[in-house]
Amino acid sequence: MTNGSCAIQTKSLTILEDQMQHEFLACVKAEHYANTFQDASLKALATQLANGHRQRYDRLLNYLNSHA
């Protein structure tokens, strides 16, 4: 093993960054729709989707921070 074996490789960082951007954008969009829907079931569905994207974003961020 080499020094820094716990560090994330550049390619993996790029993939992680892309995935975090996708989750963030999806969360923002779902939150926007949740705030604009009048129908309660659609509002609830969009909120649920936003929460799922936020949770995935937070897990990715925690993973990144654990390797800092």
Predicted model as a PDB file, atoms N, CA, C, CB and O in Angstrom, pLDDT in the B-factor column:
MODEL        1                                                                  
ATOM      1  N   MET A   1       0.826  -1.189   0.000  1.00 40.00           N  
ATOM      2  CA  MET A   1       0.000   0.000   0.000  1.00 40.00           C  
ATOM      3  C   MET A   1       0.865   1.245   0.000  1.00 40.00           C  
ATOM      4  CB  MET A   1      -0.937   0.002   1.199  1.00 40.00           C  
ATOM      5  O   MET A   1       1.942   1.284   0.596  1.00 40.00           O  
ATOM      6  N   THR A   2       0.376   2.238  -0.671  1.00 46.00           N  
ATOM      7  CA  THR A   2       1.100   3.493  -0.711  1.00 46.00           C  
ATOM      8  C   THR A   2       0.517   4.455   0.311  1.00 46.00           C  
ATOM      9  CB  THR A   2       1.056   4.105  -2.119  1.00 46.00           C  
ATOM     10  O   THR A   2      -0.590   4.263   0.813  1.00 46.00           O  
ATOM     11  N   ASN A   3       1.287   5.492   0.609  1.00 49.00           N  
ATOM     12  CA  ASN A   3       0.764   6.519   1.506  1.00 49.00           C  
ATOM     13  C   ASN A   3      -0.447   7.172   0.875  1.00 49.00           C  
ATOM     14  CB  ASN A   3       1.840   7.576   1.831  1.00 49.00           C  
ATOM     15  O   ASN A   3      -0.487   7.369  -0.339  1.00 49.00           O  
ATOM     16  N   GLY A   4      -1.431   7.508   1.684  1.00 50.00           N  
ATOM     17  CA  GLY A   4      -2.635   8.151   1.172  1.00 50.00           C  
ATOM     18  C   GLY A   4      -3.603   7.175   0.542  1.00 50.00           C  
ATOM     19  O   GLY A   4      -4.440   7.567  -0.271  1.00 50.00           O  
ATOM     20  N   SER A   5      -3.501   5.901   0.908  1.00 54.00           N  
ATOM     21  CA  SER A   5      -4.388   4.905   0.309  1.00 54.00           C  
ATOM     22  C   SER A   5      -5.847   5.139   0.681  1.00 54.00           C  
ATOM     23  CB  SER A   5      -3.968   3.511   0.735  1.00 54.00           C  
ATOM     24  O   SER A   5      -6.746   4.632   0.009  1.00 54.00           O  
ATOM     25  N   CYS A   6      -6.091   5.904   1.747  1.00 66.00           N  
ATOM     26  CA  CYS A   6      -7.458   6.214   2.144  1.00 66.00           C  
ATOM     27  C   CYS A   6      -8.016   7.390   1.355  1.00 66.00           C  
ATOM     28  CB  CYS A   6      -7.518   6.511   3.633  1.00 66.00           C  
ATOM     29  O   CYS A   6      -9.218   7.650   1.399  1.00 66.00           O  
ATOM     30  N   ALA A   7      -7.159   8.099   0.638  1.00 80.00           N  
ATOM     31  CA  ALA A   7      -7.600   9.253  -0.141  1.00 80.00           C  
ATOM     32  C   ALA A   7      -8.418   8.779  -1.341  1.00 80.00           C  
ATOM     33  CB  ALA A   7      -6.386  10.102  -0.607  1.00 80.00           C  
ATOM     34  O   ALA A   7      -8.202   7.691  -1.875  1.00 80.00           O  
ATOM     35  N   ILE A   8      -9.337   9.604  -1.736  1.00 86.00           N  
ATOM     36  CA  ILE A   8     -10.181   9.297  -2.888  1.00 86.00           C  
ATOM     37  C   ILE A   8      -9.419   9.660  -4.159  1.00 86.00           C  
ATOM     38  CB  ILE A   8     -11.544  10.062  -2.814  1.00 86.00           C  
ATOM     39  O   ILE A   8      -8.834  10.739  -4.247  1.00 86.00           O  
ATOM     40  N   GLN A   9      -9.424   8.776  -5.125  1.00 92.00           N  
ATOM     41  CA  GLN A   9      -8.730   9.017  -6.380  1.00 92.00           C  
ATOM     42  C   GLN A   9      -9.444  10.101  -7.176  1.00 92.00           C  
ATOM     43  CB  GLN A   9      -8.631   7.723  -7.201  1.00 92.00           C  
ATOM     44  O   GLN A   9     -10.639  10.333  -6.991  1.00 92.00           O  
ATOM     45  N   THR A  10      -8.707  10.761  -8.060  1.00 92.00           N  
ATOM     46  CA  THR A  10      -9.224  11.877  -8.841  1.00 92.00           C  
ATOM     47  C   THR A  10     -10.469  11.485  -9.631  1.00 92.00           C  
ATOM     48  CB  THR A  10      -8.152  12.395  -9.785  1.00 92.00           C  
ATOM     49  O   THR A  10     -11.451  12.227  -9.648  1.00 92.00           O  
ATOM     50  N   LYS A  11     -10.436  10.334 -10.281  1.00 93.00           N  
ATOM     51  CA  LYS A  11     -11.596   9.883 -11.072  1.00 93.00           C  
ATOM     52  C   LYS A  11     -12.815   9.698 -10.173  1.00 93.00           C  
ATOM     53  CB  LYS A  11     -11.273   8.558 -11.813  1.00 93.00           C  
ATOM     54  O   LYS A  11     -13.926  10.076 -10.545  1.00 93.00           O  
ATOM     55  N   SER A  12     -12.613   9.123  -9.004  1.00 92.00           N  
ATOM     56  CA  SER A  12     -13.707   8.928  -8.064  1.00 92.00           C  
ATOM     57  C   SER A  12     -14.243  10.253  -7.553  1.00 92.00           C  
ATOM     58  CB  SER A  12     -13.255   8.069  -6.899  1.00 92.00           C  
ATOM     59  O   SER A  12     -15.449  10.395  -7.350  1.00 92.00           O  
ATOM     60  N   LEU A  13     -13.372  11.219  -7.345  1.00 93.00           N  
ATOM     61  CA  LEU A  13     -13.816  12.545  -6.916  1.00 93.00           C  
ATOM     62  C   LEU A  13     -14.684  13.205  -7.980  1.00 93.00           C  
ATOM     63  CB  LEU A  13     -12.611  13.435  -6.597  1.00 93.00           C  
ATOM     64  O   LEU A  13     -15.680  13.856  -7.666  1.00 93.00           O  
ATOM     65  N   THR A  14     -14.302  13.032  -9.228  1.00 94.00           N  
ATOM     66  CA  THR A  14     -15.083  13.586 -10.336  1.00 94.00           C  
ATOM     67  C   THR A  14     -16.472  12.966 -10.379  1.00 94.00           C  
ATOM     68  CB  THR A  14     -14.361  13.360 -11.672  1.00 94.00           C  
ATOM     69  O   THR A  14     -17.469  13.668 -10.546  1.00 94.00           O  
ATOM     70  N   ILE A  15     -16.531  11.662 -10.230  1.00 95.00           N  
ATOM     71  CA  ILE A  15     -17.819  10.957 -10.229  1.00 95.00           C  
ATOM     72  C   ILE A  15     -18.655  11.404  -9.039  1.00 95.00           C  
ATOM     73  CB  ILE A  15     -17.609   9.422 -10.193  1.00 95.00           C  
ATOM     74  O   ILE A  15     -19.855  11.645  -9.175  1.00 95.00           O  
ATOM     75  N   LEU A  16     -18.032  11.514  -7.883  1.00 95.00           N  
ATOM     76  CA  LEU A  16     -18.728  11.947  -6.669  1.00 95.00           C  
ATOM     77  C   LEU A  16     -19.265  13.365  -6.831  1.00 95.00           C  
ATOM     78  CB  LEU A  16     -17.789  11.874  -5.452  1.00 95.00           C  
ATOM     79  O   LEU A  16     -20.401  13.650  -6.451  1.00 95.00           O  
ATOM     80  N   GLU A  17     -18.454  14.245  -7.393  1.00 96.00           N  
ATOM     81  CA  GLU A  17     -18.887  15.627  -7.624  1.00 96.00           C  
ATOM     82  C   GLU A  17     -20.085  15.670  -8.573  1.00 96.00           C  
ATOM     83  CB  GLU A  17     -17.727  16.466  -8.196  1.00 96.00           C  
ATOM     84  O   GLU A  17     -21.052  16.389  -8.322  1.00 96.00           O  
ATOM     85  N   ASP A  18     -20.022  14.910  -9.649  1.00 98.00           N  
ATOM     86  CA  ASP A  18     -21.133  14.869 -10.608  1.00 98.00           C  
ATOM     87  C   ASP A  18     -22.408  14.360  -9.944  1.00 98.00           C  
ATOM     88  CB  ASP A  18     -20.773  13.978 -11.812  1.00 98.00           C  
ATOM     89  O   ASP A  18     -23.484  14.927 -10.134  1.00 98.00           O  
ATOM     90  N   GLN A  19     -22.283  13.297  -9.171  1.00 98.00           N  
ATOM     91  CA  GLN A  19     -23.470  12.729  -8.520  1.00 98.00           C  
ATOM     92  C   GLN A  19     -24.058  13.715  -7.512  1.00 98.00           C  
ATOM     93  CB  GLN A  19     -23.120  11.400  -7.818  1.00 98.00           C  
ATOM     94  O   GLN A  19     -25.278  13.844  -7.410  1.00 98.00           O  
ATOM     95  N   MET A  20     -23.202  14.405  -6.773  1.00 98.00           N  
ATOM     96  CA  MET A  20     -23.687  15.391  -5.807  1.00 98.00           C  
ATOM     97  C   MET A  20     -24.410  16.532  -6.517  1.00 98.00           C  
ATOM     98  CB  MET A  20     -22.523  15.942  -4.967  1.00 98.00           C  
ATOM     99  O   MET A  20     -25.436  17.012  -6.034  1.00 98.00           O  
ATOM    100  N   GLN A  21     -23.888  16.963  -7.647  1.00 98.00           N  
ATOM    101  CA  GLN A  21     -24.548  18.028  -8.408  1.00 98.00           C  
ATOM    102  C   GLN A  21     -25.921  17.577  -8.899  1.00 98.00           C  
ATOM    103  CB  GLN A  21     -23.676  18.457  -9.601  1.00 98.00           C  
ATOM    104  O   GLN A  21     -26.882  18.345  -8.850  1.00 98.00           O  
ATOM    105  N   HIS A  22     -26.016  16.339  -9.368  1.00 98.00           N  
ATOM    106  CA  HIS A  22     -27.298  15.806  -9.850  1.00 98.00           C  
ATOM    107  C   HIS A  22     -28.313  15.709  -8.712  1.00 98.00           C  
ATOM    108  CB  HIS A  22     -27.097  14.420 -10.496  1.00 98.00           C  
ATOM    109  O   HIS A  22     -29.477  16.075  -8.878  1.00 98.00           O  
ATOM    110  N   GLU A  23     -27.871  15.219  -7.565  1.00 98.00           N  
ATOM    111  CA  GLU A  23     -28.784  15.094  -6.422  1.00 98.00           C  
ATOM    112  C   GLU A  23     -29.235  16.467  -5.939  1.00 98.00           C  
ATOM    113  CB  GLU A  23     -28.110  14.325  -5.271  1.00 98.00           C  
ATOM    114  O   GLU A  23     -30.404  16.653  -5.603  1.00 98.00           O  
ATOM    115  N   PHE A  24     -28.314  17.428  -5.901  1.00 98.00           N  
ATOM    116  CA  PHE A  24     -28.658  18.775  -5.454  1.00 98.00           C  
ATOM    117  C   PHE A  24     -29.683  19.407  -6.390  1.00 98.00           C  
ATOM    118  CB  PHE A  24     -27.398  19.653  -5.373  1.00 98.00           C  
ATOM    119  O   PHE A  24     -30.681  19.971  -5.941  1.00 98.00           O  
ATOM    120  N   LEU A  25     -29.433  19.309  -7.686  1.00 98.00           N  
ATOM    121  CA  LEU A  25     -30.341  19.895  -8.661  1.00 98.00           C  
ATOM    122  C   LEU A  25     -31.714  19.228  -8.608  1.00 98.00           C  
ATOM    123  CB  LEU A  25     -29.752  19.781 -10.066  1.00 98.00           C  
ATOM    124  O   LEU A  25     -32.739  19.907  -8.671  1.00 98.00           O  
ATOM    125  N   ALA A  26     -31.736  17.911  -8.493  1.00 98.00           N  
ATOM    126  CA  ALA A  26     -33.010  17.201  -8.406  1.00 98.00           C  
ATOM    127  C   ALA A  26     -33.779  17.604  -7.148  1.00 98.00           C  
ATOM    128  CB  ALA A  26     -32.778  15.685  -8.420  1.00 98.00           C  
ATOM    129  O   ALA A  26     -35.005  17.717  -7.176  1.00 98.00           O  
ATOM    130  N   CYS A  27     -33.071  17.818  -6.063  1.00 98.00           N  
ATOM    131  CA  CYS A  27     -33.701  18.246  -4.818  1.00 98.00           C  
ATOM    132  C   CYS A  27     -34.307  19.639  -4.975  1.00 98.00           C  
ATOM    133  CB  CYS A  27     -32.682  18.234  -3.664  1.00 98.00           C  
ATOM    134  O   CYS A  27     -35.442  19.880  -4.565  1.00 98.00           O  
ATOM    135  N   VAL A  28     -33.552  20.541  -5.564  1.00 98.00           N  
ATOM    136  CA  VAL A  28     -34.045  21.909  -5.769  1.00 98.00           C  
ATOM    137  C   VAL A  28     -35.286  21.913  -6.658  1.00 98.00           C  
ATOM    138  CB  VAL A  28     -32.948  22.791  -6.391  1.00 98.00           C  
ATOM    139  O   VAL A  28     -36.251  22.622  -6.374  1.00 98.00           O  
ATOM    140  N   LYS A  29     -35.263  21.133  -7.720  1.00 98.00           N  
ATOM    141  CA  LYS A  29     -36.416  21.060  -8.622  1.00 98.00           C  
ATOM    142  C   LYS A  29     -37.638  20.484  -7.917  1.00 98.00           C  
ATOM    143  CB  LYS A  29     -36.077  20.214  -9.850  1.00 98.00           C  
ATOM    144  O   LYS A  29     -38.745  21.006  -8.046  1.00 98.00           O  
ATOM    145  N   ALA A  30     -37.427  19.405  -7.173  1.00 98.00           N  
ATOM    146  CA  ALA A  30     -38.557  18.787  -6.475  1.00 98.00           C  
ATOM    147  C   ALA A  30     -39.126  19.733  -5.426  1.00 98.00           C  
ATOM    148  CB  ALA A  30     -38.129  17.466  -5.818  1.00 98.00           C  
ATOM    149  O   ALA A  30     -40.344  19.805  -5.262  1.00 98.00           O  
ATOM    150  N   GLU A  31     -38.269  20.460  -4.715  1.00 98.00           N  
ATOM    151  CA  GLU A  31     -38.749  21.441  -3.736  1.00 98.00           C  
ATOM    152  C   GLU A  31     -39.541  22.548  -4.423  1.00 98.00           C  
ATOM    153  CB  GLU A  31     -37.570  22.043  -2.952  1.00 98.00           C  
ATOM    154  O   GLU A  31     -40.559  23.005  -3.902  1.00 98.00           O  
ATOM    155  N   HIS A  32     -39.073  22.978  -5.590  1.00 98.00           N  
ATOM    156  CA  HIS A  32     -39.794  24.009  -6.340  1.00 98.00           C  
ATOM    157  C   HIS A  32     -41.198  23.522  -6.697  1.00 98.00           C  
ATOM    158  CB  HIS A  32     -39.017  24.394  -7.622  1.00 98.00           C  
ATOM    159  O   HIS A  32     -42.181  24.236  -6.500  1.00 98.00           O  
ATOM    160  N   TYR A  33     -41.279  22.298  -7.223  1.00 97.00           N  
ATOM    161  CA  TYR A  33     -42.589  21.754  -7.584  1.00 97.00           C  
ATOM    162  C   TYR A  33     -43.472  21.573  -6.356  1.00 97.00           C  
ATOM    163  CB  TYR A  33     -42.428  20.419  -8.311  1.00 97.00           C  
ATOM    164  O   TYR A  33     -44.673  21.833  -6.414  1.00 97.00           O  
ATOM    165  N   ALA A  34     -42.889  21.132  -5.251  1.00 97.00           N  
ATOM    166  CA  ALA A  34     -43.668  20.965  -4.023  1.00 97.00           C  
ATOM    167  C   ALA A  34     -44.279  22.290  -3.586  1.00 97.00           C  
ATOM    168  CB  ALA A  34     -42.789  20.392  -2.900  1.00 97.00           C  
ATOM    169  O   ALA A  34     -45.385  22.318  -3.046  1.00 97.00           O  
ATOM    170  N   ASN A  35     -43.573  23.372  -3.814  1.00 98.00           N  
ATOM    171  CA  ASN A  35     -44.076  24.687  -3.425  1.00 98.00           C  
ATOM    172  C   ASN A  35     -45.080  25.261  -4.418  1.00 98.00           C  
ATOM    173  CB  ASN A  35     -42.928  25.643  -3.267  1.00 98.00           C  
ATOM    174  O   ASN A  35     -45.803  26.199  -4.082  1.00 98.00           O  
ATOM    175  N   THR A  36     -45.141  24.727  -5.619  1.00 98.00           N  
ATOM    176  CA  THR A  36     -46.053  25.282  -6.628  1.00 98.00           C  
ATOM    177  C   THR A  36     -47.314  24.444  -6.827  1.00 98.00           C  
ATOM    178  CB  THR A  36     -45.333  25.414  -7.948  1.00 98.00           C  
ATOM    179  O   THR A  36     -48.330  24.959  -7.293  1.00 98.00           O  
ATOM    180  N   PHE A  37     -47.260  23.154  -6.477  1.00 97.00           N  
ATOM    181  CA  PHE A  37     -48.449  22.303  -6.647  1.00 97.00           C  
ATOM    182  C   PHE A  37     -49.548  22.718  -5.683  1.00 97.00           C  
ATOM    183  CB  PHE A  37     -48.094  20.819  -6.433  1.00 97.00           C  
ATOM    184  O   PHE A  37     -49.294  23.018  -4.517  1.00 97.00           O  
ATOM    185  N   GLN A  38     -50.767  22.728  -6.191  1.00 97.00           N  
ATOM    186  CA  GLN A  38     -51.932  22.988  -5.350  1.00 97.00           C  
ATOM    187  C   GLN A  38     -52.521  21.677  -4.820  1.00 97.00           C  
ATOM    188  CB  GLN A  38     -52.999  23.774  -6.138  1.00 97.00           C  
ATOM    189  O   GLN A  38     -53.049  21.626  -3.709  1.00 97.00           O  
ATOM    190  N   ASP A  39     -52.424  20.637  -5.619  1.00 97.00           N  
ATOM    191  CA  ASP A  39     -52.941  19.326  -5.242  1.00 97.00           C  
ATOM    192  C   ASP A  39     -52.093  18.744  -4.099  1.00 97.00           C  
ATOM    193  CB  ASP A  39     -52.947  18.365  -6.470  1.00 97.00           C  
ATOM    194  O   ASP A  39     -50.871  18.648  -4.209  1.00 97.00           O  
ATOM    195  N   ALA A  40     -52.751  18.363  -3.016  1.00 97.00           N  
ATOM    196  CA  ALA A  40     -52.040  17.886  -1.821  1.00 97.00           C  
ATOM    197  C   ALA A  40     -51.236  16.615  -2.087  1.00 97.00           C  
ATOM    198  CB  ALA A  40     -53.030  17.633  -0.695  1.00 97.00           C  
ATOM    199  O   ALA A  40     -50.136  16.460  -1.556  1.00 97.00           O  
ATOM    200  N   SER A  41     -51.768  15.711  -2.897  1.00 98.00           N  
ATOM    201  CA  SER A  41     -51.043  14.466  -3.157  1.00 98.00           C  
ATOM    202  C   SER A  41     -49.800  14.715  -4.011  1.00 98.00           C  
ATOM    203  CB  SER A  41     -51.960  13.452  -3.849  1.00 98.00           C  
ATOM    204  O   SER A  41     -48.765  14.082  -3.799  1.00 98.00           O  
ATOM    205  N   LEU A  42     -49.896  15.629  -4.970  1.00 98.00           N  
ATOM    206  CA  LEU A  42     -48.717  15.972  -5.776  1.00 98.00           C  
ATOM    207  C   LEU A  42     -47.681  16.709  -4.934  1.00 98.00           C  
ATOM    208  CB  LEU A  42     -49.120  16.833  -6.988  1.00 98.00           C  
ATOM    209  O   LEU A  42     -46.479  16.476  -5.070  1.00 98.00           O  
ATOM    210  N   LYS A  43     -48.154  17.597  -4.067  1.00 98.00           N  
ATOM    211  CA  LYS A  43     -47.253  18.322  -3.171  1.00 98.00           C  
ATOM    212  C   LYS A  43     -46.504  17.342  -2.257  1.00 98.00           C  
ATOM    213  CB  LYS A  43     -48.043  19.353  -2.326  1.00 98.00           C  
ATOM    214  O   LYS A  43     -45.298  17.475  -2.049  1.00 98.00           O  
ATOM    215  N   ALA A  44     -47.224  16.367  -1.722  1.00 98.00           N  
ATOM    216  CA  ALA A  44     -46.620  15.372  -0.838  1.00 98.00           C  
ATOM    217  C   ALA A  44     -45.601  14.513  -1.598  1.00 98.00           C  
ATOM    218  CB  ALA A  44     -47.711  14.480  -0.215  1.00 98.00           C  
ATOM    219  O   ALA A  44     -44.529  14.204  -1.078  1.00 98.00           O  
ATOM    220  N   LEU A  45     -45.946  14.137  -2.823  1.00 98.00           N  
ATOM    221  CA  LEU A  45     -45.043  13.331  -3.631  1.00 98.00           C  
ATOM    222  C   LEU A  45     -43.760  14.102  -3.950  1.00 98.00           C  
ATOM    223  CB  LEU A  45     -45.736  12.892  -4.925  1.00 98.00           C  
ATOM    224  O   LEU A  45     -42.664  13.556  -3.829  1.00 98.00           O  
ATOM    225  N   ALA A  46     -43.890  15.357  -4.351  1.00 98.00           N  
ATOM    226  CA  ALA A  46     -42.716  16.170  -4.667  1.00 98.00           C  
ATOM    227  C   ALA A  46     -41.861  16.386  -3.423  1.00 98.00           C  
ATOM    228  CB  ALA A  46     -43.141  17.524  -5.261  1.00 98.00           C  
ATOM    229  O   ALA A  46     -40.633  16.385  -3.512  1.00 98.00           O  
ATOM    230  N   THR A  47     -42.486  16.570  -2.277  1.00 98.00           N  
ATOM    231  CA  THR A  47     -41.747  16.735  -1.023  1.00 98.00           C  
ATOM    232  C   THR A  47     -40.987  15.457  -0.676  1.00 98.00           C  
ATOM    233  CB  THR A  47     -42.706  17.113   0.126  1.00 98.00           C  
ATOM    234  O   THR A  47     -39.837  15.503  -0.241  1.00 98.00           O  
ATOM    235  N   GLN A  48     -41.642  14.325  -0.876  1.00 98.00           N  
ATOM    236  CA  GLN A  48     -40.998  13.034  -0.624  1.00 98.00           C  
ATOM    237  C   GLN A  48     -39.792  12.844  -1.550  1.00 98.00           C  
ATOM    238  CB  GLN A  48     -42.008  11.880  -0.816  1.00 98.00           C  
ATOM    239  O   GLN A  48     -38.738  12.379  -1.116  1.00 98.00           O  
ATOM    240  N   LEU A  49     -39.951  13.200  -2.805  1.00 98.00           N  
ATOM    241  CA  LEU A  49     -38.840  13.105  -3.753  1.00 98.00           C  
ATOM    242  C   LEU A  49     -37.689  14.023  -3.348  1.00 98.00           C  
ATOM    243  CB  LEU A  49     -39.317  13.455  -5.168  1.00 98.00           C  
ATOM    244  O   LEU A  49     -36.524  13.627  -3.392  1.00 98.00           O  
ATOM    245  N   ALA A  50     -38.024  15.244  -2.955  1.00 98.00           N  
ATOM    246  CA  ALA A  50     -36.989  16.194  -2.527  1.00 98.00           C  
ATOM    247  C   ALA A  50     -36.230  15.654  -1.321  1.00 98.00           C  
ATOM    248  CB  ALA A  50     -37.615  17.563  -2.190  1.00 98.00           C  
ATOM    249  O   ALA A  50     -35.004  15.750  -1.259  1.00 98.00           O  
ATOM    250  N   ASN A  51     -36.954  15.091  -0.373  1.00 98.00           N  
ATOM    251  CA  ASN A  51     -36.307  14.536   0.818  1.00 98.00           C  
ATOM    252  C   ASN A  51     -35.375  13.381   0.465  1.00 98.00           C  
ATOM    253  CB  ASN A  51     -37.358  14.065   1.819  1.00 98.00           C  
ATOM    254  O   ASN A  51     -34.293  13.260   1.039  1.00 98.00           O  
ATOM    255  N   GLY A  52     -35.781  12.545  -0.460  1.00 98.00           N  
ATOM    256  CA  GLY A  52     -34.927  11.441  -0.903  1.00 98.00           C  
ATOM    257  C   GLY A  52     -33.650  11.941  -1.545  1.00 98.00           C  
ATOM    258  O   GLY A  52     -32.568  11.423  -1.267  1.00 98.00           O  
ATOM    259  N   HIS A  53     -33.766  12.942  -2.400  1.00 98.00           N  
ATOM    260  CA  HIS A  53     -32.574  13.505  -3.041  1.00 98.00           C  
ATOM    261  C   HIS A  53     -31.673  14.177  -2.011  1.00 98.00           C  
ATOM    262  CB  HIS A  53     -32.972  14.513  -4.133  1.00 98.00           C  
ATOM    263  O   HIS A  53     -30.448  14.078  -2.092  1.00 98.00           O  
ATOM    264  N   ARG A  54     -32.278  14.859  -1.044  1.00 98.00           N  
ATOM    265  CA  ARG A  54     -31.486  15.512   0.009  1.00 98.00           C  
ATOM    266  C   ARG A  54     -30.738  14.474   0.841  1.00 98.00           C  
ATOM    267  CB  ARG A  54     -32.394  16.368   0.920  1.00 98.00           C  
ATOM    268  O   ARG A  54     -29.576  14.679   1.192  1.00 98.00           O  
ATOM    269  N   GLN A  55     -31.395  13.368   1.156  1.00 98.00           N  
ATOM    270  CA  GLN A  55     -30.743  12.310   1.934  1.00 98.00           C  
ATOM    271  C   GLN A  55     -29.564  11.714   1.169  1.00 98.00           C  
ATOM    272  CB  GLN A  55     -31.752  11.207   2.287  1.00 98.00           C  
ATOM    273  O   GLN A  55     -28.503  11.476   1.747  1.00 98.00           O  
ATOM    274  N   ARG A  56     -29.748  11.473  -0.122  1.00 98.00           N  
ATOM    275  CA  ARG A  56     -28.647  10.926  -0.920  1.00 98.00           C  
ATOM    276  C   ARG A  56     -27.500  11.924  -1.020  1.00 98.00           C  
ATOM    277  CB  ARG A  56     -29.139  10.545  -2.326  1.00 98.00           C  
ATOM    278  O   ARG A  56     -26.332  11.542  -0.949  1.00 98.00           O  
ATOM    279  N   TYR A  57     -27.833  13.208  -1.185  1.00 98.00           N  
ATOM    280  CA  TYR A  57     -26.800  14.248  -1.227  1.00 98.00           C  
ATOM    281  C   TYR A  57     -26.031  14.264   0.094  1.00 98.00           C  
ATOM    282  CB  TYR A  57     -27.429  15.645  -1.509  1.00 98.00           C  
ATOM    283  O   TYR A  57     -24.801  14.314   0.102  1.00 98.00           O  
ATOM    284  N   ASP A  58     -26.757  14.222   1.199  1.00 98.00           N  
ATOM    285  CA  ASP A  58     -26.109  14.255   2.515  1.00 98.00           C  
ATOM    286  C   ASP A  58     -25.211  13.042   2.731  1.00 98.00           C  
ATOM    287  CB  ASP A  58     -27.160  14.322   3.620  1.00 98.00           C  
ATOM    288  O   ASP A  58     -24.132  13.170   3.310  1.00 98.00           O  
ATOM    289  N   ARG A  59     -25.643  11.861   2.272  1.00 98.00           N  
ATOM    290  CA  ARG A  59     -24.801  10.663   2.397  1.00 98.00           C  
ATOM    291  C   ARG A  59     -23.525  10.798   1.581  1.00 98.00           C  
ATOM    292  CB  ARG A  59     -25.571   9.416   1.953  1.00 98.00           C  
ATOM    293  O   ARG A  59     -22.446  10.419   2.036  1.00 98.00           O  
ATOM    294  N   LEU A  60     -23.652  11.340   0.373  1.00 97.00           N  
ATOM    295  CA  LEU A  60     -22.466  11.550  -0.449  1.00 97.00           C  
ATOM    296  C   LEU A  60     -21.527  12.561   0.211  1.00 97.00           C  
ATOM    297  CB  LEU A  60     -22.866  12.029  -1.855  1.00 97.00           C  
ATOM    298  O   LEU A  60     -20.310  12.371   0.214  1.00 97.00           O  
ATOM    299  N   LEU A  61     -22.085  13.620   0.761  1.00 97.00           N  
ATOM    300  CA  LEU A  61     -21.280  14.637   1.442  1.00 97.00           C  
ATOM    301  C   LEU A  61     -20.582  14.046   2.664  1.00 97.00           C  
ATOM    302  CB  LEU A  61     -22.157  15.830   1.857  1.00 97.00           C  
ATOM    303  O   LEU A  61     -19.405  14.318   2.897  1.00 97.00           O  
ATOM    304  N   ASN A  62     -21.291  13.249   3.437  1.00 97.00           N  
ATOM    305  CA  ASN A  62     -20.679  12.589   4.598  1.00 97.00           C  
ATOM    306  C   ASN A  62     -19.554  11.663   4.185  1.00 97.00           C  
ATOM    307  CB  ASN A  62     -21.724  11.805   5.378  1.00 97.00           C  
ATOM    308  O   ASN A  62     -18.516  11.605   4.844  1.00 97.00           O  
ATOM    309  N   TYR A  63     -19.757  10.935   3.094  1.00 95.00           N  
ATOM    310  CA  TYR A  63     -18.703  10.064   2.576  1.00 95.00           C  
ATOM    311  C   TYR A  63     -17.478  10.886   2.192  1.00 95.00           C  
ATOM    312  CB  TYR A  63     -19.210   9.258   1.363  1.00 95.00           C  
ATOM    313  O   TYR A  63     -16.347  10.526   2.517  1.00 95.00           O  
ATOM    314  N   LEU A  64     -17.717  11.979   1.507  1.00 93.00           N  
ATOM    315  CA  LEU A  64     -16.615  12.849   1.093  1.00 93.00           C  
ATOM    316  C   LEU A  64     -15.882  13.393   2.313  1.00 93.00           C  
ATOM    317  CB  LEU A  64     -17.135  14.009   0.221  1.00 93.00           C  
ATOM    318  O   LEU A  64     -14.652  13.381   2.355  1.00 93.00           O  
ATOM    319  N   ASN A  65     -16.624  13.867   3.298  1.00 93.00           N  
ATOM    320  CA  ASN A  65     -16.012  14.430   4.507  1.00 93.00           C  
ATOM    321  C   ASN A  65     -15.261  13.386   5.308  1.00 93.00           C  
ATOM    322  CB  ASN A  65     -17.068  15.071   5.380  1.00 93.00           C  
ATOM    323  O   ASN A  65     -14.289  13.722   5.985  1.00 93.00           O  
ATOM    324  N   SER A  66     -15.677  12.138   5.253  1.00 93.00           N  
ATOM    325  CA  SER A  66     -14.987  11.085   6.000  1.00 93.00           C  
ATOM    326  C   SER A  66     -13.632  10.755   5.395  1.00 93.00           C  
ATOM    327  CB  SER A  66     -15.843   9.832   6.053  1.00 93.00           C  
ATOM    328  O   SER A  66     -12.802  10.117   6.043  1.00 93.00           O  
ATOM    329  N   HIS A  67     -13.401  11.181   4.166  1.00 87.00           N  
ATOM    330  CA  HIS A  67     -12.136  10.924   3.494  1.00 87.00           C  
ATOM    331  C   HIS A  67     -11.289  12.184   3.373  1.00 87.00           C  
ATOM    332  CB  HIS A  67     -12.385  10.339   2.123  1.00 87.00           C  
ATOM    333  O   HIS A  67     -10.283  12.191   2.663  1.00 87.00           O  
ATOM    334  N   ALA A  68     -11.686  13.237   4.053  1.00 76.00           N  
ATOM    335  CA  ALA A  68     -10.944  14.511   3.970  1.00 76.00           C  
ATOM    336  C   ALA A  68      -9.745  14.483   4.888  1.00 76.00           C  
ATOM    337  CB  ALA A  68     -11.852  15.705   4.328  1.00 76.00           C  
ATOM    338  O   ALA A  68      -8.999  15.459   4.959  1.00 76.00           O  
TER     339      ALA A  68                                                      
ENDMDL                                                                          
END                                                                             
